[in-house]
Amino acid sequence: MNNIAVLGAGVMGHGAAQLFAQAGKNVCIRARRESSLEEAKELMNNSLKIMVEKEMLTENDRNEALARVTYTTDLHEAIQGADFIFESIPEILEPKLETYEIIESVVSENTIIASNTSTFPLEELTQNANHPDRFIITHFFNPPQIVPTVEIAKDENTNEQVVETTYNLIKEIGKSPVVLKKEITGFIVNRVQVAMLREAFNLMEKGVATAEDIDTAMKGSMGFKWAFCGPMESQDLAGLQTTKAMVGNISQDLSNSREVPSFLEDMVESDQLGIRTNQGFYNYDDNGEEAIRSRDDQFINLLKLLQQKQG
């Protein structure tokens, strides 16, 4: 797995491309517009520069990584000779299917085709595929060059050698892959996240806490602990008899809503979309640039600490 094609130069695309390049892979990023490629190049350059400043990479590491990346608007050029294709184009099914059809007409039967989708199951992605056994989902998290976890999803058609090769590649680029035993909507992280958000929204609707209160509470508790001790291990450390009592006492009072909260519907309808419109649960005056810069800076500090802990 030396030649990697990354389709899509957005947040997930350029972040994944950076990871592959840092790991010594030859990477070609393809986007439809030259402006998207220029932006991806600048973002990668800035990201690697920060890692040099944080002493996570040397200046030579940065230069070598950047030198391994090429850019093109030509899909055929991007995928020619690729061992592994990482697709991160917009979450619209038809363009994905059209892209896969072109890919399969060009590449070797041994080329693995991975999608970063968090929306579509493999059954839908491979509905027109000649070789559905070489398709797999590799779900990275934003920002992908920093956040360690990658969820790997397969289905009954996926070749186990494809799963093993993909798992090893994700490990090789420094990530923490998790292979789902079976495919399910939302995979692991988004299902747990949505369950937690459902209750957070419920607390807001009941007037128990504000958005800021909930953020403060979670950052100083679960957020503080879970980077080093996940929710299941935490229960072992607390004692499962305590967990049993807690779940039994609280579960009956939790929200079991299956609907999007009305206040969230209203926020979206009134164009309160978060950083995109400078208004969401918080207000911004720079489309979130400072919030993202601060977030990524703290994430990198945490990643550096985790890497030191792992030796």
Protein Blocks (a to p, Z undefined) as FASTA:
>chain_A
ZZccdehjbfklmmmmmmmmmnopacddddfbfklmmmmmmmmmmmmmmmmmnopacfkl
mmmmmmmpccdfbfklmmgopabdcdfbdcdfklmmmmmmmmmmmmcfklccddfbfkbc
fklmmmmgfblmlgccddddddfklmmbdcddddfklcfklmmmmmmmmmmnopacdddf
bdcehijmlmmmmmmmmmmmmmmmnomacfklmmmmmmmmmmmmmmmocfklmmmmnopk
lmmmmmmmmmmmpccbfbdcfklmmmmmnopgbjmnopafbccfelommmmmmmmmmmmm
mmmmmmmmnZZ
